[in-house]
Amino acid sequence: MTAQERQEFLSGVHIGVLAIGREGRAPLAVPVWYDYEPGGEILVWMDRDSLKDRSIRAAGKFSLVAQSEQQPYKYVTAEGPVVAIDEAPTREQATRIAERYLPEEEAKAFVDGSLTEKSILVRMRPEKWLSTDYSKAG
């Protein structure tokens, strides 16, 4: 994929898989909802002191992979440093993430029940990319 194609793909609606290296253990790999706009940062909303939060803080970086599950298969992996981790998402940011995956009313209800004082918004700046678009294989 070109740089533009991979950024556009990542900005589409996909369940992301967050991968974080850990000392003495296999990497933590968990599905997440995320937000991304081409040229921007990857945003992931989670709870402070969760395993994801603790692992990201220790590593200072992570990878996120998104894939299509229909043919032709495609995937994009973005890797980079955490640039912010201590701020809570605004209601608008949390709603934007939830609305990527849920209908509007369900997203609002999800945010109402999930946005708490423990919520944090992790921001990662993609620096390294891997991608494949099997429709281009020939």
C-alpha positions as CSV (number, residue, x, y, z in Angstrom):
1,M,0.0,0.0,0.0
2,T,1.1,3.6,-0.5
3,A,1.4,5.8,2.5
4,Q,-1.9,7.4,1.7
5,E,-3.7,4.1,1.2
6,R,-2.5,2.7,4.5
7,Q,-3.5,5.9,6.4
8,E,-7.0,5.8,4.8
9,F,-7.3,2.1,5.6
10,L,-6.4,2.7,9.2
11,S,-8.9,5.5,9.5
12,G,-11.7,3.1,8.4
13,V,-13.7,1.2,10.9
14,H,-11.8,-1.9,12.1
15,I,-11.3,-3.5,15.4
16,G,-7.7,-2.8,16.2
17,V,-5.3,-5.2,17.9
18,L,-3.0,-3.4,20.3
19,A,0.4,-5.1,20.8
20,I,2.7,-4.1,23.6
21,G,6.1,-5.6,24.3
22,R,6.6,-6.8,27.9
23,E,9.7,-7.6,29.8
24,G,10.0,-11.4,30.4
25,R,6.6,-12.2,28.8
26,A,5.1,-12.5,25.4
27,P,3.7,-9.3,24.1
28,L,0.3,-8.3,25.3
29,A,-2.1,-8.4,22.3
30,V,-5.7,-7.3,22.8
31,P,-8.5,-6.0,20.6
32,V,-9.4,-2.3,21.0
33,W,-11.6,0.4,19.6
34,Y,-9.6,3.3,18.3
35,D,-9.7,6.5,16.4
36,Y,-7.4,7.7,13.7
37,E,-7.4,10.4,11.0
38,P,-4.8,10.3,8.2
39,G,-1.6,12.1,9.3
40,G,-2.7,12.2,12.9
41,E,-2.2,10.2,16.1
42,I,-3.9,6.9,17.0
43,L,-6.2,7.4,20.0
44,V,-7.2,4.6,22.3
45,W,-9.5,5.0,25.3
46,M,-8.9,2.8,28.3
47,D,-8.9,2.7,32.1
48,R,-6.0,4.0,34.1
49,D,-4.1,1.1,35.9
50,S,-5.5,-1.5,33.5
51,L,-3.0,-4.1,32.2
52,K,-3.0,-2.2,28.9
53,D,-2.2,1.1,30.6
54,R,0.5,-0.4,32.8
55,S,2.1,-2.2,29.9
56,I,2.0,0.9,27.6
57,R,3.6,3.0,30.4
58,A,6.4,0.5,30.9
59,A,7.1,0.1,27.1
60,G,6.5,3.7,26.1
61,K,5.3,2.5,22.7
62,F,3.0,0.1,21.0
63,S,1.8,-1.3,17.7
64,L,-1.8,-1.3,16.4
65,V,-2.9,-3.6,13.6
66,A,-6.2,-3.3,11.7
67,Q,-7.3,-5.8,9.1
68,S,-10.2,-6.5,6.7
69,E,-11.8,-9.9,7.1
70,Q,-13.3,-10.0,3.6
71,Q,-11.4,-10.7,0.5
72,P,-9.3,-9.2,-0.8
73,Y,-7.6,-9.2,2.5
74,K,-5.7,-6.2,3.7
75,Y,-3.9,-5.1,6.9
76,V,-2.1,-2.2,8.3
77,T,0.2,-2.1,11.3
78,A,1.4,1.2,12.8
79,E,4.1,1.4,15.4
80,G,5.2,4.4,17.4
81,P,5.8,6.1,20.7
82,V,3.2,7.2,23.2
83,V,3.0,11.0,23.1
84,A,0.3,11.4,25.8
85,I,-1.3,9.1,28.3
86,D,-2.5,11.0,31.4
87,E,-5.5,13.0,30.2
88,A,-9.0,11.7,30.2
89,P,-10.8,11.8,26.9
90,T,-13.4,14.5,26.5
91,R,-17.0,13.3,26.1
92,E,-16.6,14.3,22.4
93,Q,-13.5,12.1,21.9
94,A,-15.1,9.2,23.7
95,T,-18.2,9.5,21.7
96,R,-16.3,9.7,18.5
97,I,-14.5,6.5,19.3
98,A,-17.7,4.7,20.3
99,E,-19.7,5.9,17.3
100,R,-17.2,4.3,15.0
101,Y,-18.4,0.9,16.3
102,L,-21.9,1.5,17.6
103,P,-25.1,3.2,16.4
104,E,-25.4,6.8,17.7
105,E,-27.8,6.1,20.6
106,E,-25.9,2.9,21.7
107,A,-22.6,4.9,21.5
108,K,-24.0,7.6,23.8
109,A,-25.3,5.1,26.3
110,F,-21.9,3.3,26.2
111,V,-20.0,6.5,26.8
112,D,-22.5,7.4,29.7
113,G,-21.7,4.1,31.3
114,S,-18.0,3.9,30.6
115,L,-16.5,7.3,30.8
116,T,-15.3,7.6,34.4
117,E,-12.6,9.2,36.5
118,K,-10.4,6.2,35.6
119,S,-10.6,6.9,31.8
120,I,-7.5,7.9,29.9
121,L,-6.9,8.6,26.3
122,V,-3.6,7.2,25.0
123,R,-2.1,8.9,22.0
124,M,0.5,7.3,19.7
125,R,2.3,8.9,16.8
126,P,2.8,6.3,14.1
127,E,6.4,6.2,12.9
128,K,6.8,2.7,11.3
129,W,4.2,1.0,9.1
130,L,3.7,-2.5,7.6
131,S,0.8,-3.1,5.2
132,T,-0.4,-5.5,2.6
133,D,-3.2,-5.3,0.1
134,Y,-3.7,-8.7,-1.4
135,S,-5.9,-7.2,-4.2
136,K,-2.5,-5.9,-5.6
137,A,-0.9,-9.3,-5.5
138,G,-0.3,-10.7,-8.9
